[in-house]
């Protein structure tokens, strides 16, 4: 047993070009060639020097090789549910708690401890199944997935095997414009319920098993192998995060492990129908790392095939090393037969009624795809649509601003521009700013109606964001009402012209750019309150008037 275990976790060095292809020093990529045969320590010391390869030439080489192959990508996503208690006991789960402070005999897998299913897990599973356009199984069950690992105290995981709660769905998404844009539809094979395992905490004194996470409810989403690029896979994962957040079933934070993606990648020559050897990639803690890991793995496999060494592509689990920007072997992949599934004897079947499903269907919020299509039909650009619909709270703020009567495009511009910049600088969410949607609509109306200028509007915006208050109150308190009386503006212009005879002479001598100087002096004298449109119209008349 021990011998078998250690063989599965040993690291197999990859002794071909790809590892070196992606190493970078001082802005130069290096290519190192090693023999695939074993070497003595003396021979390793006498390796030929690394050959510098210009980055643009290397990229062309890799692009040329990968152009002959098609990538087949699927993703297994684990979503940690935001239930108050764990899946099969009453223990709470709080991220970051001290080790082994939220455990009980059920979490610890002690003999005689019986699980009791948390009904919220079923509710959240049905919500997600419906949101992903799946067919629900009105009769499903739990199964035991048998495997040995130090952080799995029972020696098995309660999961679902042959009858998952949801199957045969799909997800729609729009790619960002910077990645070419376009609509994509990716299939969902299944969604099933299961419990999480514990966690191994490594330190200088060895490893400690923390069972706080043991028994936390998960939903696993298995995609169809429909993705072809790293960008598509990353956007698929981002869309799942949006969906679970819109549904309120998970916070979807990847850095906390609430959303975990295992990517399966294989490649095949263009035109071939048979799939290549599948490799799984773990340790992906951001959407950008998903993209980069897939791109690296595609190149690694393509280079091996192009060198006639396709037999070195084996079914295995690899880890993504963020620092080195490459994947490394972790272990050989276990087959389904290793898990010895059988029905969980301590839990009854999960039986859903159509009435229960219908009630949940009616309670679903407007989902990201529906919101994007609504915004698009309202006339917003795809860039605006993707920004506003990306965060549910931003979308709700935008909708509330429109409900208060704000102009569509102006509301989008203010939220995406000055308000987004303020939130980024202050590290705040839109729920934490003091400006309410109603007051943003009032600010937009005040500028559009000519009560205040756009410049003054920006000035009071930041006070409203930081301190709150009302637009009308600030306008009255600071005497910011825009001057729209032509006679009053004319008097200010006359004063500025009379005080700057030299500039007037230069303007009339052909230096028409000095119009900006006069306009600036008028705005300064009026404390920014002169209506810009009227100001420029009257100013031009007076500057061009015959003396």
LINDA-V60338 format. One record per helix or strand. SS is the DSSP state (A for helix, B for strand). FROM is the first residue (numbers start at 1). TO is the last residue. If there is no record, write none. Layout:
BEGIN
ss->SS from->FROM to->TO
ss->SS from->FROM to->TO
END
This chain:
BEGIN
ss->A from->2 to->9
ss->A from->17 to->21
ss->B from->23 to->25
ss->B from->28 to->31
ss->A from->41 to->45
ss->B from->51 to->53
ss->A from->55 to->66
ss->B from->69 to->80
ss->A from->119 to->131
ss->B from->135 to->136
ss->B from->139 to->140
ss->B from->143 to->146
ss->B from->156 to->159
ss->B from->166 to->174
ss->A from->177 to->179
ss->B from->183 to->195
ss->B from->199 to->203
ss->B from->206 to->210
ss->B from->217 to->223
ss->B from->227 to->227
ss->A from->230 to->247
ss->A from->254 to->256
ss->B from->259 to->269
ss->B from->279 to->282
ss->A from->287 to->306
ss->A from->310 to->312
ss->B from->316 to->321
ss->B from->326 to->332
ss->A from->336 to->339
ss->B from->342 to->343
ss->B from->350 to->351
ss->A from->354 to->363
ss->A from->368 to->377
ss->A from->382 to->390
ss->A from->392 to->403
ss->A from->408 to->426
ss->A from->437 to->448
ss->A from->454 to->467
ss->A from->471 to->477
ss->B from->483 to->483
ss->A from->486 to->499
ss->A from->501 to->508
ss->A from->512 to->525
ss->B from->530 to->530
ss->A from->532 to->543
END
